[in-house]
Amino acid sequence: QVQLVESGGGLVQAGGSLKVSCVFSGSTFRNYDMGWFRQAPGKERMAVAAISYSGGSTYYKESVEGRFTISRDNAKNMVYLQMDSLKPEDTAIYYCAAHQSSTRYAPFSSEIYDYWGQGTQVTVSS
């Protein structure tokens, strides 16, 4: 059974940086594309960034492009989201998700992801 556990959330001032991590277990990590999603209070969960199973392709939503960096370490079964130049509107619960890789990959479509973590809270103060 695949399990995902996020960590690294916290409180940071606007303009600051934070790195959240997600550890994958229960299957072969390199067979999974990975995504980061977030959900702010009263809002729907939305995609933030995604990375292909090999790490060769990365995808970013326009709202975080140039500020966030997704990466993975297949030897450690880890996926990361480095968040720089944080804004109060980045405040949300951040979730990692895993999609068993296939020929078709829609990185920002939450429906295709098979497994989800429990989330980690990121709060950006103004």
N, C-alpha and C positions, 0 to 999 in steps of 0.2 A: 504494500500500500504506500503510495507516494505521500510524503509529508513535506510541507514547506513551513519554515519558521523564519519570520522576519525579526530583525533587531536593528538598533541604532537610531530609532526615533528619539525625539526630544524637543526641547524648547530652544529656539535660536532667534536672535534679533534679525530684523530685515537687513538684507545685504550680506548676511552671513552664509556659512556653508554647513552642510550636514551630509553624511554618507549613511544610507541604509543598506542593510545586507539581508540576504535570504539564503538559508541553507536548505538543500534538497536532499531527500533520502527516500529509499524504498524502491528505486529503479535506476536505470542507466541515464544519468543526467545528460550526457552528450546527445541523447536521442530526443531531447525536448527543447523546443523554442520557449523562451521565457519573456514574460511581460511584467511591467509595473503599472498598477492602476491606483487611483486614489478616489476617496469619497469624502467630500466636505459635508458638514452638517446641513441637512435639508436638501442636499443635491444628490443627483445620481452618480454612481460610480463611473469614472471615465478613465480612459487609457492615458498613460503618460509617456511610456517608452517601451520598446521591445527589442529583443535580440534573437537572432536565429540560433539554431542548435550548435553551430560551429563558432559562433561569434563573428562570422564574416559579414553579417548584415545587421545594421541597427536602424531603428525607426524612432522618431520623436514627434510628439504632437507640437503644433506650432507654438503653443503657450510656453513650452519649456525648451524649445530648440535654442542651442547656444548657451544655455544655463545648466542643463542637466546632462549627465553622461552615464549611459548604461554600459556595464561590462560583465564578463563572466569568467570564471576560472573553472574549467572542466575537470581539472585535477583535484580541486577542493570541493566540487559540487556546490559552488557559490555563484550567486548573481548579485550585482551591486548597482546602486543608483547614487551617483555623486551629484549632489545638488548645491549649486553655487548661486550667488546673487539672489538669495531667497527673498520672496515677497510675501506679505501677509496672505495674499490669495492662494498661496501654496499650502496653507494650513489644511490638513486633511489626515485621514487614516490612509496609509500607504500599504497596498497589498501586492505581493508577488503572485504570479500565476504561471502554470506550466501547461504547455500544449505539446502532445506527442507529435513530433514532426511528420509532416506529410508533404505531398507535392504542392498543395495549396495552403498558403498561410496568409491569413488576414490579421496582421499583428495587433490591430486596435479593436478587434471584435471580441468582446468578452465571452460571447457564446462558444467560441471554439476552444477555450481553455478548459482543461480537464481537471485541474487541481488548483486550489487556492490556499494561501496562508491565512493566518488569523488577523494580520494587520499590525502595523506599528504607527503610533500617533506622531505626527510632525506638526508642531505649532510654531508659527513665525510671528513674532511680536513686532509691532510698528514703532 
